[in-house]
Amino acid sequence: MKRITYLFSAVALYQAVLFGAAFASEPISADVIEAMQAADVVILGEVHDNPAHHRIQAEAVSAIDARAVVWEMLTEEGAARVNARVVSDPEKLREEIRWAELGWPPLSMYLPIFGAAPDALVFGALVPRPAARAAMETGPAVAFGADAARYGLTIPLPGDEQAEREADQMRAHCDALPVEILPQMVAIQRLRDAVLTRAILNALEETGGPVAVITGNGHARKDRGVPTFLARMRPGVRVFVLGQSEDGLIEGEYDVVLDSPAAEREDPCAAFAPSN
């Protein structure tokens, strides 16, 4: 599909969506909705702390009538405790998934997504800290475990791609990382892509789809993220990938990119600036 960028006004993007309520507007165009509905897996990228991105994800989850939702943000154990009763009670949901321990933006941003498909099966794909540390020490294949070779984790990346990914990691971390740690950061990213893919395949097997995937743009991108793993593992699966930019800025390849105003946030690199 040709890459298309849709720009929406701030009024449309920020129209209120209440948890559990019907959606009052549809900022996603009809042709994009139709393309999503034709897919087995709809990967919905985001910038994690942008509320507008989560409202668009909720619109998409509702429009495709997702039978399963895979979350980058949830552990397998936490996801297994989610059901329609839990979803109907935000405080209970927060407790069951142990959101406060996970380090993500406020759960209130994500509640519209849970409310968009309260009866969908929920799958968690968060890589636990011990597994991430193992990936840094021994590589993503050991941390992933069985089937690592089938997922391609035993194969080193081509040199130019490895260098590009390391440069991306350095830029994403305010040029403050030690150079020697960059290969391990890339390894963790590959591990997370593989774990997300495994959860998606499990969701497809259990429900038949459609499966919605809630994840950051970096994992969603078609040129190196989860879609490349899905193509390797299930070449016949129909995948649609939505990227979400801020003020027109985004990296990577997607089927469609929707643009939102940048969220208000402190400068993430301020902590690395020299003190006066």
N, C-alpha and C positions, 0 to 999 in steps of 0.2 A: 504494500500500500504506500502511496506517495505520502511523504511527510507533510503534514498540514499544521499550521499554527493558528489557533483561534484566540482572539483577544476579546475579553469581556470587560464591560464597565465595572467600576468599583461597586456601583449600586447593585448590579446583578450578582456579583460574586459574594457580596456581603449581606444579601437578603437573609433574614433570620431563618434558621432551621432549628426547631426545638426537638430535644430528644424524645423519641416516641411519636412525634407528630408527622403527618403527611408532608411531603416536600412541597413548598409553595411555589417554587420555580424550577425550571430545568435549564441550567446554564450550558449543558452539553447539547450540541446540535443533533438533530434527528439522524443525520447520516452517520455520525460517530456512534450514537446509541445503537443503530442498526448493525454497525460493524462489531461492536462489543457483543451484541446478542448472538452473532454468528460464531463466536469463539467458544472453545472449551475452557480456556484459561484467560482471564482478563487481569493483567498486571497493572496496578494503579500506583504509579510513583508519587512521591511527595518530597517536599522539604519539611522535615519533621515538625517544626514549630510554627507552621503556617496554617492557621485555622481555615482559610479559604480552600486550601488543598484538601483538607479532610471533609469539608462540605461537598466538594465535587466527588470525592471518593464515595461518599454516602449516596449521592445521586446515582452513581454508576452501579453500586452494589444493588440498589433498589431496582434499577432499570433492567438489569440482567437476571433478576430473581435468583441470586446466587444460592446454591445449595450448600456451598462450603466457602469459608473465608479463611485464608492462611495469613497469619500475622507474623511479620518479622519481630514484633515487639513482645510477643508472649512466649513463655516456655511451654514445652509440651504438657507438663503437669498442670500449669495454670489454665491452659486452653481446655484441657479435659474437664475442668470444673465449670465451664461456661455452658449455660443452657438458657432457654427463654425466660425462666423464672429469675435467674441471676441477672440477665440483661435488663429486666424490667426494674431493677433496683440498683441505681448507680453505686451506692455505698457498698452493697453486697458484692457487686461486680469488682469494685476496687479491692475489696478484701480477698476475694477468691483468687484473683490473678496476681495479687501482691504487687500492685502497680507501683506503690511507693518505693519498692526495693529495686525497681528495674531501671530507673534513671532516664525515663522518657519525659517529654513535655506533659502538662496537665492532662489527666484522663478526660476532662471535659471536652477537649478538642476532638477526641476520638469517639465520644458517645453517639453522635449521629450515625456513625458507621455501624456500630453494634445495633442501633435501633433500626437500621435499614434492612436488616436480615436477622431478626431475633430467633428464628427457628433454624437458621443455617448451622451446620456443624462447624466448629471452630478448631483450627489447627495452629499450634505454635511452632515457630521455627527459630526461636532465639538461641544463639550459640552461647552456652553457659561460659562464665569466666574461666573455669578450669580447662575447658576445651579450647578456648581462645589462647590461653597460656601454652597449652600443649602444641597448638599450631605454630606458635612462635618458636618453640624449642625444637620440635621434631618434624614440623611440616604439616600441611593440611591433610595429607592422606592418612597419617597415623591418627590424627584427631578425629577424622570422619569415621574411621573404622571400616567395617565390611562394605564392599562395593566401591571403595575409593578409586580403584583402577577403572571400573566401568564409568564412573563420573569424570574421568580424565584428570583426577587430582595427582596422579603419579607422574604426569607428563609435565615437564617444565614449560613455561611460556616461551614463545620466541623472544629472542633478545630485545628486539625493538619494542615489542609490546610490554615486556617486563620493565624496560626503562621508562616507557610512557606511564605505566601504572605507578611506578615509584615516584615519578615527578608529580602525578596527581595526588598521591598521598602526602607528599611534602607540602604542596600548595594547600591542600585541605586542612593541614595542621599548622598553618601560618608560618611555613618555612622554619619551624622550630624543632623538628625531629632530628635526632642523630642519623646521619646517613646510613650507618650500619644496621639500623632497625627497619629500614624501608622494605627490604625483601620479606621480612616477617609480617609487616603490615599488609602487603599484597597477599601473602599466604592466608591471613585471616579473612580478607575480603573474598577470596576464592572459596574458603571453607563455608562462609556464610551463604554464598550463592548456592553451593551444593546442598546445604541443609535446607534452604528454602525450596529448592527443586525437589528434594526428597519428600518434603511435606506436601507439596503440590501434587506429586504423583500419588501419594497416599490418599489425599483428598479426592482425586479423580477416581481412584479405585473404589473408594467407599461410597461415593455419591453419584458418580457418572458425570458430574459437572452440571452447570457451569461453576467454576471455581474463581473467586476473586482473591487477589493477592494485595495486601497492604504492606508497602515497603518503600524505602527511600529510592530516589531516582537512580542512585549508583547501582543498586541491585536490579533495577527494572530495565536498564538500558540494553538495547538489542545487540549492540556491538561487542559486549563483553560480559554481561550480567546473566541473570537467571535464564533469559530466553536462549542463550547459547547452550546451557546445560540441558534445557528441555529439548532442544533440537537434537542433541546427542542421545538422550535417553528415550525420547518418544517422538521420533521425527514426524509422525502423522498427526500429532496433536495441534489443534488450531489455537494460536496464541495471538492476543491483541495486547499491545503495550501502550499505555498512556504515560507520558512524561508531564511534569508540571513545573513550569518555570516561574521565576520571580522577575518582574520588570523585564521580561524577554530573555533572561539569562539562564542557560542550562547547558550541560555538556552531555554528549552521547547521542545515540540514535533511538528513535521511538516511532511508532506508527502515527501517533498524533501527539502534539504538545499543546496544552492549555496554559495560558498565562494568567497570573494573578499579581497584584501588587505585593511587594516585599513585606514580610511581617516586621513589625517593630521589634528590635532586639538590640542588646548591647553588642559592641564590637567583640567578636569571639577571640580576636587576636590581641586585645588590650592587655590580657594577663601576661603576654610574652614581651610586651614593650619594656625597654629599660626604664627603671625607676629614676626619678630626678634626685 
